Amino acid sequence: MVEIAAVAIDAETLSTREVNALIRSRLQGGATEIIVENPNARHNLAVALLQPGRVRFLGSVGYYCGGLMDGAEIHVQGSAGWGLAESMSHGSVVVHGGAGNGAAAAIRGGTVVIHGDAAARLGVSMKGGLVLVGGDCGYMAGFMGQKGTLVVCGNTGAAFADSMYATTCYVGGAIGNLGTDAVIETLTPEEAGMLNGLLAEHLPPAVRATKPAGRDFKKVVAGRKLWNFDKHNWKTWQDAL
Amino acid sequence: MCGILGYFRKHPGTDAQLGATMLNMLQALGRRGPDSAGVALVGPAHRAGCIVRVTAGGELEMTPQAIEANREAIQVFAASLHGASDLSSIGGYVRFVLNGDVDLLAFTQAIESIGEGIEVLSIGHAMELSKEVGTPHLLEGKHHISAFAGTHGIGHTRLCTESMVDLSHSQPFWGRGAADVAIVHNGHITNYHQLRRKYEQRGVRFMTENDSEVLAVYLAESLNRGETLRQGLDGVLRDMDGAYCCLAVTATEMGFVKDPYAFKPLVVAETDDFVAVATEEIAIRSALSGDYEVSEAQVEEVRVWSR
């Protein structure tokens, strides 16, 4: 079979259902890269993609792009709306601009990279994977995170890393304020090196150059006070609820 | 759901494309609100007087004969006013220019007492409000908003969740008693009943059961007290509970406020030429070409642009 390198789809005159069906059939047909022109910030693009392959959107996407995905690689050359890559299993989503509320919420694995800012509820309830934001993030990022790594190069909004289980967060800028049971832990030299590696791998060199060095990040984890109910610790629970 | 949008042109002078841009944005948000559509558009100011827009009644609740009788009565009333000019009507809407200073609330009540179903939709030197039950397409068909030349405006497509679907409950809402003030809102004001009771005890008259109306009442009062739009929107954060994004215009400004939990979406695009704000990016991209970034507003964010 002859390998088809890149295939272009013009979304302008197609329904979202047709665009998604075309992406799937072209990937199944052996294309390695699908280029979608004129996505026009439309919702539900590339949702539930279950095969490997690269999809590149030449413009902004709307809500839920890359949601429920398993194994594909999505590039958005614009910004993304709410629920980017929500509940993704594996794969990667890269957004060149900013992302709306609930980006990378409940992901189980894979990588979500946002070059710009993320809005509220970034990476809430994530169960694995890596979320890396080049800019700032909004209110309540990391809430109830269970596993995985959340990296924010810029500043965070209020209630950061609230009520977490075992997500590890790293913040390059200022923390708006820490959420319930979130604590700052000392960053090890190994972690600083790991962060330098992640930033070099996932951000373009020109963008990376403007971000803090790995050693300047703050590490935030759960204080584990909410992991098991303790009636003597009622005040903490009252505040959390 | 509901969709809200705002467009503000930074260049001096009026933009002949304002109405067309607003219509394109409104149509892109049509899916979010099939119940009604409306705009508050700010045009060149009438220095001498105020543009008054009155509805003779909604088609859902009244017979065509009753609306026509009201319309004629409003026209007779307007023609009898000393200093009224430019009298015209489209469908159940009557529009005229009122010259000279009047007490806006007393004048509004005088017109509304002419007949059941009559409601003043807006009064302003520069701002005009049009809304209809139905789609943006229907709004355009009746009011030709695309032909409106001006500087800035806000719009709304409504998905009714609590109160009724009729013209009166549609948005935008005029800040009754304050010239050139209007709001659009997406969300729920959860302490609405408390606030409404407080206002009603002071004699403020509410026209609808729509919780968004309290935002218009609140901002009108704030601006009439001499506060700035920014102060008014900061006050919304202090005094309103719930999930909300609210956009507001005055004769020279446009601003928004987003609630403390970011429960409702609102994105912003700003260039050297314009500011566009909308519930979804799709509304901005479908109306405005060019290379610009769009970003989600943050919690408790208040922004105001002035001319």
Contacts between the chains, C-beta under 8 A, distances in Angstrom:
chain1	res1	chain2	res2	distance
A	40	B	282	6.4
A	40	B	285	5.2
A	40	B	286	6.4
A	41	B	280	6.9
A	41	B	281	3.9
A	41	B	282	4.2
A	41	B	284	7.6
A	41	B	285	4.7
A	41	B	286	8.0
A	41	B	294	7.6
A	42	B	282	6.3
A	43	B	282	7.7
A	59	B	285	7.4
A	60	B	281	5.5
A	60	B	285	6.3
A	60	B	294	6.4
A	62	B	280	6.4
A	62	B	281	6.5
A	62	B	282	5.7
A	63	B	280	7.8
A	78	B	294	7.9
A	79	B	281	6.7
A	79	B	293	6.6
A	79	B	294	5.2
A	79	B	295	6.8
A	81	B	265	7.5
A	81	B	267	7.8
A	81	B	280	6.6
A	81	B	281	6.0
A	82	B	265	6.2
A	97	B	293	5.6
A	97	B	294	7.2
A	97	B	295	7.6
A	98	B	293	7.1
A	98	B	294	7.5
A	98	B	295	4.4
A	98	B	296	6.7
A	99	B	296	7.6
A	100	B	265	6.5
A	100	B	267	7.0
A	100	B	296	4.4
A	101	B	262	5.9
A	101	B	265	6.8
A	101	B	296	6.4
A	116	B	293	7.3
A	116	B	295	7.0
A	117	B	295	6.0
A	117	B	296	7.9
A	119	B	262	6.7
A	119	B	295	7.7
A	119	B	296	3.5
A	119	B	297	7.7
A	119	B	298	6.6
A	120	B	261	7.7
A	120	B	262	3.7
A	120	B	296	7.7
A	120	B	298	7.1
A	120	B	299	5.9
A	121	B	262	7.3
A	138	B	262	6.5
A	138	B	296	7.4
A	138	B	298	5.0
A	138	B	299	6.3
A	139	B	261	7.3
A	139	B	262	5.7
A	139	B	298	7.0
A	139	B	299	4.3
A	157	B	298	6.4
A	157	B	299	6.4
A	158	B	299	7.2
